[in-house]
Amino acid sequence: MIELDFSIYNRWGERVFHTSNPGNCWNGYHRGELQDAAVYVYVVTAKTVCGEAFKKGTLVLIR
């Protein structure tokens, strides 16, 4: 992977997580506060030697 942009947004469109490091994981916290159990949207853009990929979808944070 040459480049990565991964973001997670809450239902109000606020970005609660962002990384460009594929080794980083979201722990369910944003600004030191545990986020509510809810549906979140993820957006991933990645560049590889084979080209560029764009994916988006939803994830469910369960407590």
A tleap script that builds the chain and sets N, CA, C and O, in Angstrom:
source leaprc.protein.ff14SB
mol = sequence {
  NMET ILE GLU LEU ASP PHE SER ILE TYR ASN
  ARG TRP GLY GLU ARG VAL PHE HIE THR SER
  ASN PRO GLY ASN CYS TRP ASN GLY TYR HIE
  ARG GLY GLU LEU GLN ASP ALA ALA VAL TYR
  VAL TYR VAL VAL THR ALA LYS THR VAL CYS
  GLY GLU ALA PHE LYS LYS GLY THR LEU VAL
  LEU ILE CARG
}
set mol.1.N position { 0.843 -1.160 0.000 }
set mol.1.CA position { 0.000 0.000 0.000 }
set mol.1.C position { 0.897 1.234 0.000 }
set mol.1.O position { 1.830 1.343 0.795 }
set mol.2.N position { 0.598 2.147 -0.896 }
set mol.2.CA position { 1.399 3.357 -1.020 }
set mol.2.C position { 0.828 4.479 -0.161 }
set mol.2.O position { 1.577 5.231 0.463 }
set mol.3.N position { -0.499 4.593 -0.128 }
set mol.3.CA position { -1.155 5.684 0.581 }
set mol.3.C position { -2.494 5.193 1.116 }
set mol.3.O position { -3.171 4.395 0.468 }
set mol.4.N position { -2.882 5.674 2.311 }
set mol.4.CA position { -4.148 5.284 2.918 }
set mol.4.C position { -4.775 6.489 3.584 }
set mol.4.O position { -4.085 7.297 4.206 }
set mol.5.N position { -6.093 6.607 3.452 }
set mol.5.CA position { -6.867 7.616 4.166 }
set mol.5.C position { -8.125 6.914 4.671 }
set mol.5.O position { -8.981 6.523 3.877 }
set mol.6.N position { -8.239 6.754 5.994 }
set mol.6.CA position { -9.354 6.029 6.596 }
set mol.6.C position { -10.005 6.912 7.642 }
set mol.6.O position { -9.338 7.386 8.561 }
set mol.7.N position { -11.315 7.137 7.507 }
set mol.7.CA position { -12.052 7.977 8.444 }
set mol.7.C position { -13.335 7.291 8.872 }
set mol.7.O position { -13.918 6.507 8.123 }
set mol.8.N position { -13.772 7.603 10.107 }
set mol.8.CA position { -15.051 7.138 10.632 }
set mol.8.C position { -15.820 8.371 11.089 }
set mol.8.O position { -15.268 9.260 11.737 }
set mol.9.N position { -17.114 8.408 10.736 }
set mol.9.CA position { -17.983 9.544 11.045 }
set mol.9.C position { -19.190 9.082 11.854 }
set mol.9.O position { -19.691 7.973 11.669 }
set mol.10.N position { -19.650 9.959 12.761 }
set mol.10.CA position { -20.869 9.640 13.498 }
set mol.10.C position { -22.096 10.078 12.692 }
set mol.10.O position { -21.955 10.561 11.568 }
set mol.11.N position { -23.278 9.916 13.248 }
set mol.11.CA position { -24.499 10.200 12.484 }
set mol.11.C position { -24.706 11.678 12.196 }
set mol.11.O position { -25.555 12.031 11.377 }
set mol.12.N position { -23.953 12.546 12.851 }
set mol.12.CA position { -24.031 13.983 12.588 }
set mol.12.C position { -22.968 14.439 11.598 }
set mol.12.O position { -22.868 15.628 11.296 }
set mol.13.N position { -22.180 13.505 11.095 }
set mol.13.CA position { -21.148 13.838 10.124 }
set mol.13.C position { -19.842 14.292 10.735 }
set mol.13.O position { -18.940 14.729 10.020 }
set mol.14.N position { -19.728 14.196 12.046 }
set mol.14.CA position { -18.481 14.571 12.719 }
set mol.14.C position { -17.482 13.419 12.587 }
set mol.14.O position { -17.807 12.268 12.876 }
set mol.15.N position { -16.281 13.739 12.153 }
set mol.15.CA position { -15.248 12.711 12.042 }
set mol.15.C position { -14.755 12.358 13.437 }
set mol.15.O position { -14.243 13.213 14.159 }
set mol.16.N position { -14.912 11.096 13.810 }
set mol.16.CA position { -14.523 10.644 15.144 }
set mol.16.C position { -13.221 9.850 15.134 }
set mol.16.O position { -12.667 9.542 16.189 }
set mol.17.N position { -12.734 9.517 13.933 }
set mol.17.CA position { -11.459 8.802 13.820 }
set mol.17.C position { -10.887 9.040 12.435 }
set mol.17.O position { -11.616 9.095 11.445 }
set mol.18.N position { -9.564 9.181 12.383 }
set mol.18.CA position { -8.875 9.313 11.101 }
set mol.18.C position { -7.464 8.765 11.248 }
set mol.18.O position { -6.809 8.969 12.270 }
set mol.19.N position { -7.002 8.065 10.215 }
set mol.19.CA position { -5.622 7.591 10.197 }
set mol.19.C position { -5.146 7.428 8.765 }
set mol.19.O position { -5.933 7.228 7.840 }
set mol.20.N position { -3.852 7.517 8.614 }
set mol.20.CA position { -3.219 7.178 7.341 }
set mol.20.C position { -2.258 6.003 7.548 }
set mol.20.O position { -1.530 5.614 6.635 }
set mol.21.N position { -2.268 5.445 8.762 }
set mol.21.CA position { -1.420 4.309 9.117 }
set mol.21.C position { -2.282 3.049 9.175 }
set mol.21.O position { -3.174 2.969 10.020 }
set mol.22.N position { -2.050 2.066 8.312 }
set mol.22.CA position { -2.886 0.866 8.317 }
set mol.22.C position { -2.795 0.049 9.608 }
set mol.22.O position { -3.605 -0.853 9.821 }
set mol.23.N position { -1.839 0.346 10.456 }
set mol.23.CA position { -1.706 -0.360 11.729 }
set mol.23.C position { -2.508 0.249 12.861 }
set mol.23.O position { -2.595 -0.346 13.935 }
set mol.24.N position { -3.100 1.427 12.652 }
set mol.24.CA position { -3.890 2.087 13.690 }
set mol.24.C position { -5.323 1.574 13.678 }
set mol.24.O position { -5.911 1.373 12.615 }
set mol.25.N position { -5.877 1.366 14.859 }
set mol.25.CA position { -7.260 0.898 15.001 }
set mol.25.C position { -8.056 1.889 15.843 }
set mol.25.O position { -7.505 2.548 16.724 }
set mol.26.N position { -9.355 1.990 15.567 }
set mol.26.CA position { -10.231 2.845 16.373 }
set mol.26.C position { -10.626 2.085 17.625 }
set mol.26.O position { -11.060 0.936 17.545 }
set mol.27.N position { -10.479 2.715 18.775 }
set mol.27.CA position { -10.812 2.070 20.044 }
set mol.27.C position { -12.183 2.472 20.573 }
set mol.27.O position { -12.537 2.116 21.697 }
set mol.28.N position { -12.963 3.210 19.777 }
set mol.28.CA position { -14.296 3.621 20.205 }
set mol.28.C position { -14.318 4.932 20.964 }
set mol.28.O position { -15.371 5.354 21.440 }
set mol.29.N position { -13.164 5.589 21.085 }
set mol.29.CA position { -13.075 6.873 21.778 }
set mol.29.C position { -12.886 8.009 20.778 }
set mol.29.O position { -12.297 7.826 19.712 }
set mol.30.N position { -13.395 9.184 21.139 }
set mol.30.CA position { -13.167 10.404 20.367 }
set mol.30.C position { -12.956 11.532 21.355 }
set mol.30.O position { -13.818 11.802 22.191 }
set mol.31.N position { -11.808 12.192 21.262 }
set mol.31.CA position { -11.430 13.275 22.182 }
set mol.31.C position { -11.520 12.831 23.636 }
set mol.31.O position { -11.960 13.586 24.504 }
set mol.32.N position { -11.097 11.592 23.889 }
set mol.32.CA position { -11.063 11.070 25.249 }
set mol.32.C position { -12.388 10.575 25.785 }
set mol.32.O position { -12.452 10.136 26.933 }
set mol.33.N position { -13.456 10.628 24.992 }
set mol.33.CA position { -14.768 10.182 25.446 }
set mol.33.C position { -15.205 8.939 24.682 }
set mol.33.O position { -15.091 8.867 23.458 }
set mol.34.N position { -15.703 7.971 25.429 }
set mol.34.CA position { -16.230 6.759 24.837 }
set mol.34.C position { -17.460 7.102 24.010 }
set mol.34.O position { -18.371 7.761 24.510 }
set mol.35.N position { -17.503 6.673 22.770 }
set mol.35.CA position { -18.622 6.985 21.883 }
set mol.35.C position { -19.793 6.041 22.137 }
set mol.35.O position { -19.616 4.915 22.603 }
set mol.36.N position { -20.989 6.526 21.821 }
set mol.36.CA position { -22.205 5.748 22.029 }
set mol.36.C position { -22.245 4.538 21.106 }
set mol.36.O position { -21.675 4.547 20.016 }
set mol.37.N position { -22.927 3.505 21.564 }
set mol.37.CA position { -23.224 2.368 20.696 }
set mol.37.C position { -24.160 2.887 19.618 }
set mol.37.O position { -25.242 3.389 19.921 }
set mol.38.N position { -23.749 2.771 18.361 }
set mol.38.CA position { -24.522 3.352 17.261 }
set mol.38.C position { -23.957 2.860 15.938 }
set mol.38.O position { -23.008 2.077 15.893 }
set mol.39.N position { -24.569 3.346 14.862 }
set mol.39.CA position { -24.087 3.066 13.512 }
set mol.39.C position { -23.184 4.217 13.090 }
set mol.39.O position { -23.543 5.382 13.258 }
set mol.40.N position { -22.020 3.900 12.546 }
set mol.40.CA position { -21.046 4.877 12.078 }
set mol.40.C position { -20.754 4.606 10.607 }
set mol.40.O position { -20.938 3.491 10.120 }
set mol.41.N position { -20.297 5.637 9.911 }
set mol.41.CA position { -19.951 5.516 8.492 }
set mol.41.C position { -18.435 5.536 8.363 }
set mol.41.O position { -17.769 6.360 8.990 }
set mol.42.N position { -17.889 4.640 7.559 }
set mol.42.CA position { -16.455 4.666 7.281 }
set mol.42.C position { -16.219 4.995 5.811 }
set mol.42.O position { -17.018 4.648 4.942 }
set mol.43.N position { -15.105 5.671 5.558 }
set mol.43.CA position { -14.677 6.018 4.202 }
set mol.43.C position { -13.194 5.685 4.101 }
set mol.43.O position { -12.389 6.142 4.913 }
set mol.44.N position { -12.838 4.882 3.097 }
set mol.44.CA position { -11.449 4.470 2.896 }
set mol.44.C position { -11.029 4.793 1.472 }
set mol.44.O position { -11.707 4.416 0.516 }
set mol.45.N position { -9.912 5.490 1.336 }
set mol.45.CA position { -9.276 5.694 0.040 }
set mol.45.C position { -7.863 5.145 0.163 }
set mol.45.O position { -7.124 5.504 1.079 }
set mol.46.N position { -7.499 4.277 -0.760 }
set mol.46.CA position { -6.171 3.662 -0.717 }
set mol.46.C position { -5.550 3.686 -2.099 }
set mol.46.O position { -6.231 3.483 -3.104 }
set mol.47.N position { -4.255 3.936 -2.140 }
set mol.47.CA position { -3.496 3.855 -3.386 }
set mol.47.C position { -2.498 2.723 -3.252 }
set mol.47.O position { -1.783 2.617 -2.256 }
set mol.48.N position { -2.461 1.875 -4.276 }
set mol.48.CA position { -1.505 0.770 -4.323 }
set mol.48.C position { -0.796 0.831 -5.663 }
set mol.48.O position { -1.095 1.691 -6.491 }
set mol.49.N position { 0.122 -0.061 -5.873 }
set mol.49.CA position { 0.809 -0.112 -7.164 }
set mol.49.C position { -0.157 -0.511 -8.274 }
set mol.49.O position { 0.132 -0.294 -9.451 }
set mol.50.N position { -1.294 -1.090 -7.915 }
set mol.50.CA position { -2.301 -1.518 -8.905 }
set mol.50.C position { -3.348 -0.444 -9.182 }
set mol.50.O position { -4.201 -0.633 -10.049 }
set mol.51.N position { -3.304 0.676 -8.464 }
set mol.51.CA position { -4.273 1.743 -8.691 }
set mol.51.C position { -4.874 2.250 -7.393 }
set mol.51.O position { -4.351 1.996 -6.308 }
set mol.52.N position { -5.988 2.974 -7.519 }
set mol.52.CA position { -6.649 3.592 -6.381 }
set mol.52.C position { -7.977 2.904 -6.120 }
set mol.52.O position { -8.685 2.522 -7.052 }
set mol.53.N position { -8.312 2.746 -4.829 }
set mol.53.CA position { -9.575 2.131 -4.433 }
set mol.53.C position { -10.298 3.062 -3.473 }
set mol.53.O position { -9.670 3.730 -2.651 }
set mol.54.N position { -11.627 3.102 -3.582 }
set mol.54.CA position { -12.462 3.913 -2.700 }
set mol.54.C position { -13.592 3.030 -2.194 }
set mol.54.O position { -14.305 2.412 -2.985 }
set mol.55.N position { -13.755 2.972 -0.886 }
set mol.55.CA position { -14.822 2.176 -0.277 }
set mol.55.C position { -15.486 2.992 0.815 }
set mol.55.O position { -14.833 3.774 1.505 }
set mol.56.N position { -16.795 2.804 0.968 }
set mol.56.CA position { -17.502 3.399 2.093 }
set mol.56.C position { -18.591 2.430 2.525 }
set mol.56.O position { -19.057 1.606 1.739 }
set mol.57.N position { -18.982 2.542 3.772 }
set mol.57.CA position { -19.993 1.651 4.304 }
set mol.57.C position { -20.308 2.026 5.737 }
set mol.57.O position { -19.950 3.107 6.203 }
set mol.58.N position { -20.975 1.130 6.426 }
set mol.58.CA position { -21.340 1.385 7.814 }
set mol.58.C position { -20.738 0.315 8.712 }
set mol.58.O position { -20.440 -0.799 8.281 }
set mol.59.N position { -20.573 0.692 9.969 }
set mol.59.CA position { -20.157 -0.248 10.995 }
set mol.59.C position { -20.993 0.025 12.228 }
set mol.59.O position { -21.473 1.141 12.422 }
set mol.60.N position { -21.167 -0.973 13.051 }
set mol.60.CA position { -21.964 -0.838 14.264 }
set mol.60.C position { -21.044 -0.986 15.462 }
set mol.60.O position { -20.359 -1.998 15.610 }
set mol.61.N position { -21.032 0.034 16.317 }
set mol.61.CA position { -20.265 -0.023 17.559 }
set mol.61.C position { -21.187 -0.603 18.624 }
set mol.61.O position { -22.214 -0.010 18.956 }
set mol.62.N position { -20.818 -1.760 19.157 }
set mol.62.CA position { -21.631 -2.462 20.149 }
set mol.62.C position { -20.895 -2.442 21.480 }
set mol.62.O position { -19.693 -2.702 21.541 }
set mol.63.N position { -21.602 -2.143 22.507 }
set mol.63.CA position { -21.026 -2.124 23.859 }
set mol.63.C position { -21.515 -3.316 24.641 }
set mol.63.O position { -21.146 -3.485 25.804 }
savepdb mol mol.pdb
quit
